Amino acid sequence: MSKYNYEYNENDYKTPPELYEKALKKFGLVGFFTIDVCCSEHNIPALSYYVNGEQNGLKEPWFGFCWCNPPFNECKKWVRKAYKENQQGACVAMLIPARTETAYFHDYILNNPNVEIEFLRKGHRFLNKENKQMGVFKNALALVYFK
């Protein structure tokens, strides 16, 4: 079995804890984000949640310090929403693939003075619904901070 046995079967794998801990520290937060705007369970330390099926984080307002690990095949919508909510005062930490060639990366992230990008080394493991580590996600990731 290869260490790169990550299989894309669902859209809601849980964030590796070390990555949201890194994002918390970047914003100077201890313990909690204000809200997780895109989750399927209450699995990120946040005071509030937009849980898929109950609320649509793409339609609801974002506030305070937001965490967003969107479905990677829908990044464009979530990055655009983060950009708009940041203009209204929300601070957003996003975990997304580092797809610097995409239009949304150019339109909303690159050359945006309110954004800081932290490109991540390979080797992160997402968690499945049973909180077990999956194989290594072999594509490049980035933590994108809308400040």
N, C-alpha and C positions, 0 to 999 in steps of 0.2 A: 504494500500500500504506500503510495506516494504521500509525502507531507502536503502536497498540493491537491488534496482530495476535496476541495471546496466544490460543492455542487449548488448551482443556482436553481432551486425548485420553488422558492417562495420569495415574496417581496418584503418580509418583515423579520429578518434575522436581527438579533439583539446586538447592540454595539459592544465591542470589546471594552470592558470597564476602564482600562488604562487610557483609552482615547477620550471618553467623556470626562475622566478625572483631569486630563491634560487641558481640556477646554474650560473646565471649572477654574483651574488655576490661572488660565490666560485672562479670564475676566475678574480674577481676584475673589472668586466665590468659594465659600466653604460649605460643602455638603449638598447644595441644591441649586438647580436652575429655577427660574420663576415658572417656566412652563416647557413641557415637551410638546411641540406642535404637530408631531407626526409619529404616533406610536400605535401599536396594536395591543399592548399591555402596559401596565405601569411598571416599566423596567428601567427607566432612567431616573436618577434622583432629581425629581422636580416637584414643586408644590402643586402644580396644576397640570392637566393633560388634555390633549385633544386625541381621544382614542378612536381609531378607525372604526367606522360603523356606528359611532355615537355622535361624533362631530367631525366636520371636514376642516382640517387645518388650513386648507387652501382658501376657504371662505370665511373663517373666523378671524377676528383681530388677534394680532400677536402683541405681547406686552412684556416689559421687563427684560430679563435675560432668558433668551429662548434657546432650546436645543432642538436640532432637526437632523435626523438621519433618515433621509427620504428613500423611497424605493429608487434604486439606481437607474431604472429604466424610465423614471419620471422626473429626473433632476431638473430639467428645464423649467417646469412649472414651479417647483419648490424654490429654486434659485431666484426666479423672477419675483415670487412672493416675498422672499427674504429681503430682496432689494427694496421692494415697495414698503414693507413694514419697517425697514431700517430708516427710510425717509420719514416715517411717522414717529421715530424715536425708539423702536425696539432694537436691542442688541441681539445678534443671532450668531450662534456657533453651529456650523453645518459640517457633517462628515459626508463627503461626496467623492466619487472617482475623480482623479486628476485628469480630466479630459480637456486639456488646454486648447485643443483644436476646435472645440464646439462653439457655436454662435453664442450660447448663453454664458460661457466662460468669458468670452470677449466683451459681450454687451453689459454684463452685470458685475463681474469680478475683477478682471484685469484692468489696470489703470483707474480703478475706483479708489479715491483717497480715503474712503471709509472702510476699506477692506484690507485685511491682512491674511495672507495665505501661508499655511504651514504644510509643506509637502512632507509626506510620511514615508518612512522606509517600509519596504515590504515585510511581511511576516505577521500581520495581525490576523487573529482568529475571531470571527463572529461567533455568537452563541445561538444554538437552536432553541426551540420552545421548551426543552427540558433543561436549559441552562448548561448544556454540554458544549465544549469547544468543538467547532467544526474544523475542517482543514484550513490551511493557510490561504487567505485571499491573495492571489498572486498579482492582481492589477494594482497600479499606483492609486493611492488615496491622498486626499488633502483635507485638512481642517481649515475651513474658511470662516473667518470672523468678520461679521458686519458690525462695526463699532459705532 
